[in-house]
Amino acid sequence: MALETRGTWTDLIGGVGLEIAEVFDQGQEEYTMGLGNVVRTATGTGAQESYTGKTGVGEVERFDDGDNIPGGRRYKTYTTTVVWNNYGKYIDVTANAIEDRDYQAELDEMKDLSIGVNFSQDKSAMQLFNGGFSTTQDVNGYRMTWYSDGVALFSNSHPSPVPGQGTQSNLGTAAAFNHDNLNTGYVALLEQQTDDGVPLALLGKAMVILPPALMKTGQEVTQSELDPSTANNAINVYRNGMLVDMAMSVHLAAANGGSDTAWFLTVPERAKLYHIVRRGPTLEKEVNI
């Protein structure tokens, strides 16, 4: 016969639960997540959440004295519904080990698990980039929720909810990462438009996000005093991160389910790329008899 009860780690005997909880907290402090540098973070509530918005009203229009003031209209954007996903892992600690105070190995495992929680969140955030070329939800072990316009996150055919507006593109094809292509991408980023065809305010600094294979090139492009692509001593306008910051993630590498050639240019404060957590890391206890 097997009986199961649930509780918190602090319910364990002789302060063991507090010791395990303390080790878990140490692991949380030892690995600091970096995802907040490239995506926005938020806290969710409820069983699920839906996100939508409205377009702007565009520019004001000239009208003659005595004429009616030109009217404007805002259009509802696509609705994206987020259903929360559960992630977790357990570690066994036997009653004999607790009574004998012989559970140092389990404490080490608990600390590793705590570090793994933050590591996993960093990895899951990077799957927005690895999986952004298709609409497949499950990417390298993590489930994504994509914007509900029916195309991939990175696409040259994003539809607009505004009647009469054409599709938009945020995808560059076969553009190797170098100084000139970074400039091409940066100009394209500056010239992006809203769904109703109005120039988009960036409201923040751009960031290029690279896999490890492009880190050396990234440093040369964004840190060199002179233009690394020429021999005429031209000033490098991207030097010292003047226009574009750089970030690198091992989770974007081909060896980890990404690509060694794909690179991404975004404005983290402006882009609607979110890592949303409904419930943060917590410890629970199960007792099997």
C-alpha positions in Angstrom: 0.0 0.0 0.0 1.3 3.5 -0.9 0.1 6.6 0.9 1.1 10.1 -0.4 0.9 13.4 1.3 1.9 16.9 0.2 3.4 19.8 2.1 6.3 22.2 2.2 9.9 21.4 2.9 9.7 23.1 6.2 7.4 20.4 7.4 10.3 17.9 7.6 11.8 16.8 10.9 14.7 18.3 12.8 15.2 21.4 10.6 16.0 19.3 7.5 13.4 21.1 5.5 14.8 24.5 6.4 18.3 23.3 5.4 17.1 22.1 2.0 15.2 25.3 1.4 18.3 27.4 2.3 20.4 25.4 -0.2 17.7 26.0 -2.8 17.9 29.7 -2.2 21.7 29.6 -2.5 21.3 28.1 -5.9 18.9 30.9 -6.9 21.5 33.5 -6.0 24.4 31.6 -7.6 23.0 31.7 -11.1 21.6 35.1 -12.1 19.3 35.0 -15.1 20.3 37.1 -18.1 17.0 36.9 -20.1 15.9 40.3 -18.9 18.6 41.9 -21.1 17.0 40.7 -24.3 13.3 40.1 -23.6 10.7 41.7 -21.4 9.6 40.0 -18.2 6.1 39.9 -16.6 4.0 38.1 -14.1 0.8 36.3 -15.1 -2.3 35.5 -13.2 -5.4 33.3 -13.7 -5.7 30.1 -15.6 -4.8 31.9 -18.9 -4.4 35.4 -20.2 -5.3 37.1 -23.5 -3.3 40.0 -24.9 -4.4 42.4 -27.6 -4.2 46.1 -28.4 -5.2 48.8 -30.8 -3.5 50.6 -33.6 -2.8 54.3 -33.4 -4.9 56.9 -35.1 -2.1 58.0 -37.4 -1.1 61.5 -38.2 -3.3 64.6 -38.0 -4.6 66.0 -41.3 -4.9 69.5 -42.6 -8.4 70.9 -43.0 -9.8 74.2 -44.2 -11.6 76.6 -41.9 -15.2 75.7 -41.7 -14.7 72.1 -42.8 -15.3 69.1 -40.7 -12.3 67.9 -38.7 -11.0 64.7 -40.3 -11.9 61.6 -38.3 -9.5 58.8 -37.2 -10.1 55.2 -36.3 -8.2 52.7 -34.2 -8.2 49.0 -35.2 -8.0 46.0 -32.8 -4.9 44.0 -33.2 -4.8 40.2 -33.2 -5.6 38.5 -29.8 -3.0 36.1 -28.4 -4.0 33.7 -25.6 -1.4 32.4 -23.2 -2.0 29.1 -21.5 0.5 28.5 -18.7 2.9 25.5 -18.8 4.2 23.6 -15.9 8.0 22.8 -15.5 9.6 21.0 -12.6 11.8 18.1 -11.4 12.0 16.1 -8.2 14.8 14.7 -6.0 14.3 11.7 -3.6 15.5 11.9 0.0 14.9 8.7 2.0 13.6 8.7 5.5 16.7 6.7 6.6 19.0 9.4 5.1 17.1 12.1 7.0 17.3 10.2 10.3 21.0 9.4 9.8 21.7 13.0 8.7 23.2 11.4 5.6 21.9 13.6 2.8 24.7 15.8 1.7 24.5 14.4 -1.8 20.8 15.3 -2.0 21.6 18.9 -0.8 24.1 19.2 -3.6 21.5 17.9 -6.0 19.0 20.4 -4.7 21.4 23.3 -5.2 22.0 22.0 -8.8 18.3 21.8 -9.3 17.9 25.4 -8.1 20.5 26.6 -10.5 18.8 24.5 -13.2 15.6 26.4 -12.7 17.1 29.7 -13.6 19.2 28.2 -16.4 16.0 26.7 -17.8 14.3 30.0 -17.9 17.2 31.6 -19.7 17.1 28.7 -22.3 13.3 29.0 -22.7 13.5 32.7 -23.5 16.1 32.1 -26.2 13.7 29.7 -27.9 11.7 32.7 -29.0 14.7 33.3 -31.4 15.5 29.7 -32.3 11.9 28.9 -33.0 10.9 32.2 -34.5 11.2 31.0 -38.1 8.2 28.7 -37.9 4.9 28.4 -36.1 5.8 25.2 -34.2 5.0 25.7 -30.5 7.4 23.2 -29.0 11.0 24.3 -29.4 13.9 22.4 -27.8 11.8 21.2 -24.9 9.9 24.4 -24.2 6.5 25.5 -25.4 6.2 28.9 -27.1 3.1 31.1 -27.5 3.3 33.0 -30.8 1.5 36.2 -31.9 -1.8 35.1 -33.4 -1.4 36.6 -36.9 -0.9 33.1 -38.4 2.7 33.5 -39.5 6.1 32.9 -37.9 7.6 35.5 -35.6 10.2 36.2 -38.2 8.3 36.5 -41.5 8.1 38.7 -44.6 4.3 38.4 -44.7 2.9 39.7 -41.4 -0.7 40.7 -42.1 -2.2 44.0 -40.8 -5.6 44.2 -39.1 -6.0 47.6 -40.8 -8.0 47.4 -44.0 -6.0 48.4 -47.1 -2.6 48.0 -45.4 -0.2 45.5 -47.0 1.9 42.9 -45.2 5.1 43.7 -43.3 8.4 42.0 -43.0 10.9 41.7 -40.1 12.9 39.0 -41.8 16.2 39.2 -43.6 17.3 36.2 -45.7 20.8 34.9 -46.2 22.4 38.0 -44.7 25.7 36.9 -43.1 26.6 38.9 -40.0 29.1 41.6 -40.8 29.4 45.4 -40.5 27.5 46.2 -43.7 24.7 43.8 -43.0 24.3 45.1 -39.5 23.9 48.6 -40.9 21.3 47.3 -43.4 19.4 45.7 -40.6 19.7 48.7 -38.4 18.2 51.0 -41.1 15.4 48.4 -41.7 14.7 48.5 -37.9 14.6 52.3 -38.0 12.2 52.3 -40.9 9.7 49.8 -39.5 6.1 50.9 -39.5 3.1 50.3 -37.3 0.0 48.3 -38.5 -1.5 51.5 -39.8 1.6 52.5 -41.8 3.0 55.1 -39.4 6.8 55.2 -38.6 7.6 53.3 -35.5 9.3 55.0 -32.6 12.1 52.7 -31.3 11.9 54.0 -27.7 15.2 52.4 -26.7 18.6 51.2 -27.9 19.0 48.4 -30.4 20.7 45.1 -29.5 22.2 42.5 -31.8 21.9 39.0 -30.4 24.4 36.4 -31.5 25.4 32.7 -31.1 28.9 31.9 -29.8 30.2 31.3 -33.4 29.6 34.9 -34.2 31.0 36.4 -31.0 34.4 37.3 -32.4 32.8 39.0 -35.4 30.4 40.7 -33.1 33.2 42.2 -31.0 35.0 43.4 -34.1 31.9 45.0 -35.5 30.6 46.7 -32.4 33.9 47.5 -30.6 36.5 48.4 -33.3 37.5 52.1 -33.5 37.7 51.8 -37.3 35.4 50.2 -39.8 36.5 46.5 -39.8 35.2 46.0 -43.4 37.4 48.6 -45.1 41.1 49.5 -45.3 40.6 53.3 -45.6 40.5 54.1 -41.9 36.7 55.0 -42.0 35.2 55.6 -38.5 33.2 52.7 -37.2 29.9 54.3 -36.2 29.0 51.2 -34.2 32.2 51.3 -32.0 31.9 51.0 -28.3 28.2 50.2 -28.6 27.3 53.7 -29.7 24.2 52.6 -31.7 23.9 48.9 -31.0 24.6 46.8 -27.9 25.6 43.2 -28.3 24.5 40.0 -26.4 25.6 36.4 -26.9 23.8 33.3 -25.8 25.0 29.7 -25.8 21.4 28.6 -26.3 21.5 30.0 -29.8 24.3 27.7 -30.9 23.7 25.0 -33.5 24.9 22.5 -30.9 22.1 23.5 -28.7 19.3 23.5 -31.2 19.9 26.9 -32.7 22.0 28.2 -35.6 25.7 29.3 -35.9 24.8 31.8 -38.6 21.4 33.3 -37.6 21.6 36.7 -35.9 18.9 38.9 -34.5 18.5 42.7 -34.1 15.9 44.0 -31.7 15.0 46.9 -29.3 14.3 45.0 -26.1 12.4 47.9 -24.5 10.1 48.1 -27.6 9.7 44.6 -28.9 6.8 42.5 -27.7 9.0 39.6 -26.7 7.9 38.4 -23.3 9.0 35.8 -20.7 5.9 35.6 -18.5 5.9 33.6 -15.2 2.7 32.9 -13.4 4.4 31.2 -10.4 8.0 31.5 -9.5 10.3 28.7 -8.3 8.9 26.9 -5.3 9.6 23.8 -3.2 7.1 21.2 -2.5 7.3 17.9 -0.5 5.8 14.6 -1.2 5.9 11.8 1.4 5.4 8.2 0.1 4.8 5.5 2.7 
